[in-house]
């Protein structure tokens, strides 16, 4: 017998951990599988622990959750020491270095970093300083991992980051950005604005900066809704935690709408807020939805958009997965490329990837 | 059953459900996992592993298979004929990348009287072959590929599964006797020809019994070599074992302490040999000469 489709088991439990008291072994199993495939297992541990539900879990489930939390704590410690190494490499250049996404949450010691896994570290430096930064990083052991001529050209001519670097001893991956979106996407926020609105961290990480609150949310939203949805639920969970925290101040929402308008990114932000609200019940003032709805209009019918995100934002696991989810993931994959590049470039890129890569 | 409800098998500290519609896979599983217990409906399933065609085209044209573990695909697809080795590699991957309450060491481990001998070596050193010979000689098989040492108490957790043999080893082990049951030989894999040995009934029956590590051997098979057996220093053994421990970077400090305790507990030797007749008596001698 195929297990019952338990599409929302994971998000429901993250939102209201107490409902897990009623779970039987089959639900706990599905919870472990889904949170593993969504990379949300340690966050799930944190939520269950806070609600004192962990003791009710079967020993096997508790074991997976506990291991996940231990690993996540090690990731956090590792990120902290990587940041110290980065500071040593980049400090002599005297330029601003902005931490993005997970590294930023970690630097801020925000609870969005609790239980989070870090696949790579994302930083942003001014474009004019890229070459110097790259050279310093090279000397510190960060070597290019994409060495084919095509990949180099792809990143350097078209993308918002240089090819990912990998540390020769520690194998940690570093993405160095010069702006938040691929210039080929047609939307070109001025990085100068982003640097100006950025905030310095405190303590021993005071060398680094993070994006302003509104920019941080908008960047995470763009990253998710312009990309693919492999870690969609996880990224949305990050956004939920950021919004629940920042959103306590009325001023934040006003800044957010104004900023999204100025950067021409109201639509991805609207998508992010809508999906956060749908899945995690994130509190968003009605006025914000109305304002963003006016600013960012989609060329596609609303029902199609809803269908797409609803299906693409499911855990990539058979217990929550059907052919419609598969179709939605394909559609999102195509969409992410479509949004990232104009058609001629897209055709060129796909032709190259299909026929000329080994 | 394999294609519908799936097959539940105990896999060391985990229980894995295998699902597949591939013809031939069930036959190989029936042969090599014959003595394994049938797990009940209420068992907690830790992982679901599926083997299937990566896409419609590859179902018919140069057929391939892909392994999926809870929505993640750890390897590139392989030709259909390599389904069984792929499943075994997949299970190794599942264990070594999730059993982080253990040290996951790339090594074979066998037991006698509640104590165990770990054979750790780089691929191609003859580790599995020696393990198969020791098991044939009466040692209990705990694992031929992955030694799991519990962080909690330093005991080795058995992962009884078929022993994987490569190339010439297949013939060497087959020659040990008729009681050795070998699965189908699978040619042209990334590691050459592969065949699996059915684990002995006695090892399967006692798959819950953990054992205390007391002897650590770094074996090296070299064609024509005369027996060379030397004790290995603690520091060198520790260094070498960090290289053989898959999850050492993941476990960080806790892993270093656990490995340190393991090294303190065992006597370590380095043995070079060219035949079972040399190495097995030597291992027996080292085993009995325990201080």
Interface residues (C-beta under 8 A of the other chain):
Chain A: X1 X2 X25 X28 X29 X32 X33 X36 X37 X58 X60 X61 X63 X64 X66 X67 X70 X71 X74 X77 X78 X315 X316 X317 X318 X321
Chain B: X4 X5 X15 X42 X44 X45 X46 X47 X48 X50 X70 X71 X72 X98 X100 X101 X250 X251 X252
